[in-house]
């Protein structure tokens, strides 16, 4: 795949994953668990999103020596 196609596909995939995780975190925090009940999941979700963004950058954007 060309570099631009890899970036586009990875951006779409990362965006969909982030939308799902943020929506799940919002649903837990506004539902029965309440803010403090959903807070631990929110922290874990932010960490997972940070890892996904780093992997996106590492695999697609950063130029690797070949």
C-alpha positions in Angstrom: 0.0 0.0 0.0 1.1 3.5 -0.6 1.9 5.8 2.4 -1.1 8.0 1.9 -3.5 5.0 1.7 -2.0 3.6 4.9 -2.4 6.9 6.7 -6.0 7.3 5.5 -7.0 3.8 6.5 -5.3 4.0 9.9 -6.9 7.4 10.5 -10.4 6.0 9.8 -9.8 2.9 12.0 -8.3 4.9 14.9 -11.2 7.4 14.6 -13.8 4.7 14.7 -12.1 3.1 17.7 -11.9 6.4 19.5 -15.5 7.2 18.9 -16.6 3.8 20.3 -14.4 4.0 23.4 -15.4 7.7 24.1 -19.1 6.8 23.6 -18.8 3.8 25.9 -17.1 5.9 28.6 -19.8 8.6 28.3 -22.5 6.0 28.5 -21.0 4.4 31.7 -20.4 7.8 33.3 -23.9 9.2 32.6 -25.8 5.9 33.4 -26.3 4.0 36.6 -22.6 4.1 37.6 -22.5 7.9 37.8 -19.4 10.0 37.2 -17.3 8.5 40.0 -18.3 5.0 39.1 -17.3 5.6 35.5 -14.1 7.5 36.4 -11.8 4.5 36.5 -13.0 3.3 33.1 -12.5 6.9 31.8 -8.9 6.9 32.9 -8.3 3.5 31.3 -10.1 4.6 28.1 -7.8 7.7 27.9 -4.8 5.5 28.3 -5.9 3.1 25.5 -6.7 6.1 23.2 -3.2 7.5 23.9 -1.7 4.1 23.0 -3.7 3.9 19.8 -2.6 7.4 18.7 1.0 6.5 19.4 0.7 3.3 17.3 -1.0 5.3 14.5 1.9 7.8 14.5 4.6 5.0 14.8 3.2 2.8 12.0 2.1 5.4 9.5 3.5 9.0 10.0 7.0 8.4 11.4 9.6 7.8 8.7 11.5 4.6 9.5 15.0 3.9 8.1 14.8 1.1 5.6 
